[in-house]
Amino acid sequence: MSTLKQIAQDLNLSVSTVSRILNGKGKKARISDATVALVLKYANEVGYSPNMVAKGLQASQSFSIGLMLPDITNLFFAEMAKNIEKWASKSQYSVVLVNSDEDVEKEKKQLANLMGRKVDGIIAAPVGDSFAHFAKIVKQKIPLVFIDRYFPDLSVPFITSDNYQGSFEATQELTRKGHERICLISGNQSNELVKQRRAGYVDALHSAGIAVSEELILGNAFSIENGYASTKKALMNAHPPTAIFAMNNLIGFGVLQAVKELELKIPEAVSLIIFDNHPYLSLQNPSISTVKQDSEKIGEMAVKALLEAIQEETDIEALQIPTTLILRESISVLD
């Protein structure tokens, strides 16, 4: 197997030039695109694989990053993990994945677990409204980036969807179709992400001249159980909503379960939009309208922000990635 020194000799380049290119620093070192392409192509052809253990010992790094997610069974987070691993591996970093199960106490334990593994930095989607344990990480100057969820009072870079705009556009679409009694089924309302999605919902109603009814804002968890119970409560009301906006795909699955159990039909009895574009939702009959989040871009930018923080040169403080409203068959038009 070729070594870095051998590649440099074969291509008649300096070891430092080849090293910079293989460490993703060719552009920063102002090495030409042609030389970068030549080295990367040749390294791939000869099967070059750096000795990360030796490299890590020399640099006092593990070349691994921690990834803590609230629920890996949620397809949105599963796709996020896949994309983060993809972008981390491009920079020769491995990923240590842990799950917090939407539980703050477990989140604290898993954070300590990642610290014990000496990861070089952590990407996390935090749960709840407590952030003292993350503040300790910041104080210890361990690189940390939040994804999806974040704390506005904690100075940590975060990459998330534009939750306000996605929610606003979804609710606005329902009002355009004549819906006024729109039920919002929510996650934990102390969460900043939830606050943004609720704000988008409220402002879209106001812009359509529709008063906000607190009885139509239900739920307090990103779970199927919450979606199911809240939908039953809403649809068995004396004045049921004509439309439901589910704040994530797990809530949306609970909505579908409750609607089926009540022997109602979508969109005839109730229209539905779900914030999250689970692939199976396009296969439902009728197909379900969704707010699609760009997990590929979020994953890419989260890894970029963390690796820059590890190298102490980050300038990414916050990014909100645009969402896309995908309209399918689950919205009726009211007269």
C-alpha positions as CSV (number, residue, x, y, z in Angstrom):
1,M,0.0,0.0,0.0
2,S,1.4,3.4,-1.0
3,T,2.5,5.9,1.6
4,L,2.2,9.7,1.4
5,K,5.9,9.9,0.8
6,Q,5.7,7.4,-2.1
7,I,2.8,9.4,-3.7
8,A,4.9,12.6,-3.5
9,Q,7.8,10.8,-5.2
10,D,5.6,9.3,-7.9
11,L,4.0,12.6,-8.8
12,N,7.2,14.7,-8.4
13,L,5.6,16.8,-5.7
14,S,6.6,17.8,-2.2
15,V,5.4,15.8,0.7
16,S,3.8,18.9,2.2
17,T,1.9,19.6,-0.9
18,V,0.5,16.1,-1.1
19,S,-0.3,16.2,2.6
20,R,-2.2,19.4,2.4
21,I,-4.3,18.1,-0.5
22,L,-5.1,14.8,1.2
23,N,-6.1,16.6,4.3
24,G,-8.6,18.8,2.4
25,K,-6.5,22.0,2.7
26,G,-5.4,22.3,-1.0
27,K,-7.6,25.3,-1.7
28,K,-6.5,27.1,1.5
29,A,-2.9,26.5,0.5
30,R,-3.7,27.9,-3.0
31,I,-2.7,24.7,-4.7
32,S,-4.1,24.6,-8.3
33,D,-7.3,22.6,-9.0
34,A,-5.4,20.5,-11.5
35,T,-2.8,19.4,-8.9
36,V,-5.5,18.7,-6.4
37,A,-7.4,16.5,-8.9
38,L,-4.2,14.7,-9.9
39,V,-3.2,13.8,-6.3
40,L,-6.7,12.7,-5.3
41,K,-7.1,10.6,-8.5
42,Y,-3.7,9.0,-8.0
43,A,-4.2,8.3,-4.3
44,N,-7.5,6.6,-5.1
45,E,-5.8,4.5,-7.8
46,V,-3.1,3.2,-5.5
47,G,-5.4,2.7,-2.6
48,Y,-3.8,5.2,-0.3
49,S,-5.1,4.9,3.3
50,P,-3.6,7.2,6.0
51,N,-2.5,5.7,9.4
52,M,-5.1,7.6,11.4
53,V,-3.9,6.1,14.7
54,A,-0.4,7.4,14.2
55,K,-1.7,10.7,12.9
56,G,-4.0,11.1,15.8
57,L,-1.3,10.4,18.4
58,Q,0.9,13.0,16.7
59,A,-1.8,15.6,16.6
60,S,-3.5,14.6,20.0
61,Q,-6.7,13.9,18.1
62,S,-8.9,10.8,17.8
63,F,-10.2,11.8,14.3
64,S,-13.7,10.9,15.5
65,I,-16.7,13.0,16.2
66,G,-19.7,12.3,18.4
67,L,-23.2,12.5,17.0
68,M,-26.1,12.6,19.5
69,L,-29.6,12.3,18.1
70,P,-33.0,12.2,19.9
71,D,-34.5,9.2,18.1
72,I,-32.6,7.2,15.5
73,T,-35.9,5.4,14.6
74,N,-37.2,8.8,13.3
75,L,-36.3,8.6,9.6
76,F,-35.4,12.3,9.5
77,F,-32.7,11.7,12.0
78,A,-31.6,8.4,10.4
79,E,-31.1,10.3,7.1
80,M,-29.3,13.0,9.0
81,A,-26.9,10.5,10.6
82,K,-26.2,9.0,7.2
83,N,-25.4,12.3,5.7
84,I,-23.2,13.4,8.6
85,E,-21.3,10.1,8.3
86,K,-20.9,10.7,4.6
87,W,-19.4,14.1,4.9
88,A,-17.3,13.2,8.0
89,S,-15.7,10.3,6.1
90,K,-14.7,12.6,3.3
91,S,-12.4,14.3,5.8
92,Q,-11.3,10.9,7.2
93,Y,-13.3,11.3,10.4
94,S,-15.3,8.4,11.9
95,V,-18.6,9.0,13.7
96,V,-19.6,7.7,17.2
97,L,-23.4,7.7,17.3
98,V,-25.5,7.8,20.4
99,N,-29.2,8.1,21.0
100,S,-30.9,10.3,23.8
101,D,-34.4,8.9,23.3
102,E,-35.8,12.5,23.8
103,D,-34.8,12.2,27.5
104,V,-32.6,14.9,29.1
105,E,-31.2,12.7,31.7
106,K,-30.1,10.1,29.1
107,E,-28.8,13.0,27.0
108,K,-26.5,14.0,29.9
109,K,-25.2,10.4,30.3
110,Q,-24.6,10.1,26.5
111,L,-22.7,13.4,26.5
112,A,-20.4,12.1,29.2
113,N,-20.0,8.8,27.2
114,L,-18.9,10.7,24.1
115,M,-16.5,12.8,26.3
116,G,-15.0,9.6,27.7
117,R,-14.3,8.4,24.1
118,K,-12.2,11.5,23.5
119,V,-14.0,12.5,20.4
120,D,-12.6,15.7,18.8
121,G,-16.0,17.4,18.7
122,I,-19.7,16.8,19.0
123,I,-22.8,17.3,16.8
124,A,-26.0,17.2,18.8
125,A,-29.7,17.6,18.4
126,P,-30.6,18.6,21.9
127,V,-33.8,17.8,23.8
128,G,-35.8,19.7,26.4
129,D,-35.0,23.2,27.6
130,S,-32.1,22.5,29.9
131,F,-28.6,23.3,28.5
132,A,-26.3,23.4,31.6
133,H,-24.6,20.2,30.5
134,F,-23.9,21.6,27.1
135,A,-22.6,24.9,28.7
136,K,-20.0,22.8,30.5
137,I,-18.8,21.4,27.1
138,V,-18.5,25.0,25.7
139,K,-16.6,26.0,28.9
140,Q,-14.1,23.2,28.3
141,K,-13.6,24.5,24.7
142,I,-14.7,21.2,23.1
143,P,-16.1,22.0,19.6
144,L,-19.9,21.6,19.6
145,V,-22.5,22.2,16.9
146,F,-26.2,21.9,17.2
147,I,-28.4,20.5,14.5
148,D,-32.2,20.8,14.1
149,R,-32.7,22.1,17.6
150,Y,-30.8,24.7,19.5
151,F,-30.7,27.1,22.5
152,P,-30.8,30.8,21.6
153,D,-29.2,31.7,24.9
154,L,-26.2,29.4,24.4
155,S,-23.4,30.6,22.1
156,V,-23.1,27.5,20.0
157,P,-23.2,27.3,16.2
158,F,-26.4,25.7,14.9
159,I,-27.6,24.4,11.6
160,T,-31.4,24.0,11.2
161,S,-34.3,24.2,8.8
162,D,-36.1,27.5,8.3
163,N,-38.8,26.2,10.6
164,Y,-40.8,29.5,10.7
165,Q,-41.0,29.8,7.0
166,G,-41.8,26.1,6.4
167,S,-44.6,26.3,8.9
168,F,-45.9,29.6,7.6
169,E,-46.1,28.3,4.0
170,A,-47.8,25.1,5.0
171,T,-50.5,27.0,7.1
172,Q,-50.9,29.6,4.4
173,E,-51.6,26.9,1.8
174,L,-54.4,25.6,4.0
175,T,-55.9,29.0,4.4
176,R,-55.7,29.6,0.7
177,K,-57.8,26.4,0.2
178,G,-60.5,27.9,2.5
179,H,-59.6,26.3,5.8
180,E,-60.0,28.4,9.0
181,R,-60.2,25.8,11.7
182,I,-56.7,24.4,11.4
183,C,-55.4,22.2,14.2
184,L,-51.7,22.4,15.0
185,I,-50.3,19.2,16.8
186,S,-47.1,20.3,18.5
187,G,-43.9,18.9,20.0
188,N,-42.5,20.1,23.3
189,Q,-43.4,23.8,23.4
190,S,-40.3,24.8,25.4
191,N,-38.2,23.8,22.4
192,E,-37.0,26.6,20.2
193,L,-37.7,24.6,17.0
194,V,-41.3,24.2,18.2
195,K,-41.6,27.9,19.0
196,Q,-40.5,28.8,15.5
197,R,-43.0,26.4,13.9
198,R,-45.8,27.6,16.1
199,A,-44.9,31.2,15.3
200,G,-45.1,30.5,11.5
201,Y,-48.6,28.9,12.0
202,V,-49.9,31.8,14.1
203,D,-48.6,34.5,11.7
204,A,-50.0,32.7,8.7
205,L,-53.5,32.6,10.4
206,H,-53.1,36.3,11.2
207,S,-52.1,37.2,7.7
208,A,-55.3,35.5,6.4
209,G,-57.4,37.4,9.0
210,I,-58.1,34.2,11.0
211,A,-58.2,34.4,14.8
212,V,-55.9,31.9,16.6
213,S,-57.9,29.4,18.7
214,E,-55.8,28.0,21.5
215,E,-58.1,24.9,21.7
216,L,-56.8,24.0,18.2
217,I,-53.1,23.9,19.4
218,L,-52.6,20.5,21.0
219,G,-49.9,18.1,22.1
220,N,-46.5,18.4,23.7
221,A,-44.2,15.7,22.3
222,F,-42.7,14.5,19.0
223,S,-44.3,11.1,19.2
224,I,-46.8,8.9,17.5
225,E,-48.7,8.6,20.7
226,N,-49.1,12.4,20.9
227,G,-50.3,12.6,17.3
228,Y,-52.8,9.9,17.9
229,A,-54.3,11.2,21.2
230,S,-54.3,14.8,20.0
231,T,-56.0,13.9,16.7
232,K,-58.7,12.0,18.5
233,K,-59.3,14.9,20.9
234,A,-59.5,17.4,18.0
235,L,-61.8,15.3,15.7
236,M,-64.2,14.3,18.5
237,N,-64.7,17.9,19.4
238,A,-68.2,19.4,18.9
239,H,-66.5,21.8,16.3
240,P,-63.7,19.7,14.8
241,P,-61.0,21.2,12.6
242,T,-61.2,20.9,8.8
243,A,-57.4,20.6,8.6
244,I,-54.5,19.3,10.7
245,F,-50.9,20.5,10.6
246,A,-48.6,17.9,12.2
247,M,-45.3,19.3,13.5
248,N,-43.2,16.2,12.6
249,N,-43.5,12.8,10.9
250,L,-44.0,10.8,14.1
251,I,-46.9,13.1,15.0
252,G,-48.2,12.7,11.5
253,F,-48.2,8.9,11.7
254,G,-50.3,9.2,14.9
255,V,-52.7,11.4,13.0
256,L,-53.1,8.8,10.3
257,Q,-53.6,6.1,12.9
258,A,-56.4,8.1,14.6
259,V,-58.1,9.1,11.4
260,K,-58.2,5.4,10.3
261,E,-59.5,4.3,13.6
262,L,-62.3,6.9,13.5
263,E,-63.2,5.6,10.0
264,L,-62.7,9.1,8.5
265,K,-61.2,9.9,5.1
266,I,-58.5,12.3,4.1
267,P,-59.0,14.9,2.7
268,E,-62.8,14.6,2.7
269,A,-63.2,14.7,6.5
270,V,-59.9,16.5,7.3
271,S,-57.0,17.8,5.3
272,L,-53.4,17.1,6.4
273,I,-49.9,18.5,6.1
274,I,-46.9,17.0,7.9
275,F,-43.7,18.8,8.7
276,D,-41.1,16.2,7.4
277,N,-41.2,14.3,4.1
278,H,-41.1,10.6,5.0
279,P,-40.8,8.7,1.7
280,Y,-43.8,6.5,2.6
281,L,-46.1,9.5,2.8
282,S,-46.0,9.8,-1.0
283,L,-47.2,6.2,-1.2
284,Q,-50.2,6.7,1.0
285,N,-53.7,6.7,-0.5
286,P,-54.2,9.6,-0.7
287,S,-50.6,10.8,-0.8
288,I,-49.8,13.2,2.0
289,S,-48.6,16.8,1.6
290,T,-45.4,17.6,3.5
291,V,-42.8,20.2,4.4
292,K,-39.5,18.7,3.2
293,Q,-36.3,19.4,5.1
294,D,-32.9,19.3,3.4
295,S,-31.1,16.8,5.6
296,E,-28.3,16.5,3.1
297,K,-27.4,20.2,3.3
298,I,-27.9,20.3,7.1
299,G,-25.6,17.3,7.5
300,E,-22.9,18.8,5.2
301,M,-22.9,22.2,6.9
302,A,-22.9,20.7,10.4
303,V,-19.8,18.6,9.6
304,K,-18.1,21.7,7.9
305,A,-18.9,23.9,11.0
306,L,-17.6,21.3,13.4
307,L,-14.4,20.5,11.5
308,E,-13.7,24.2,11.2
309,A,-14.3,24.6,15.0
310,I,-11.9,21.8,15.6
311,Q,-9.3,23.7,13.5
312,E,-10.2,26.8,15.5
313,E,-11.1,28.7,12.3
314,T,-14.9,28.5,12.2
315,D,-17.0,31.5,11.2
316,I,-20.3,29.7,11.0
317,E,-22.7,30.9,13.8
318,A,-26.1,29.9,12.5
319,L,-27.6,28.7,9.3
320,Q,-31.3,28.2,8.5
321,I,-31.7,25.9,5.5
322,P,-34.8,26.6,3.3
323,T,-37.6,24.0,3.3
324,T,-39.8,22.9,0.4
325,L,-43.6,22.6,0.5
326,I,-44.6,19.4,-1.4
327,L,-48.3,19.4,-2.3
328,R,-50.0,16.1,-2.8
329,E,-53.6,14.8,-2.5
330,S,-54.3,15.3,1.2
331,I,-55.7,18.9,1.1
332,S,-59.3,19.6,0.1
333,V,-60.7,22.9,-1.2
334,L,-63.5,24.3,0.9
335,D,-66.3,26.4,-0.7
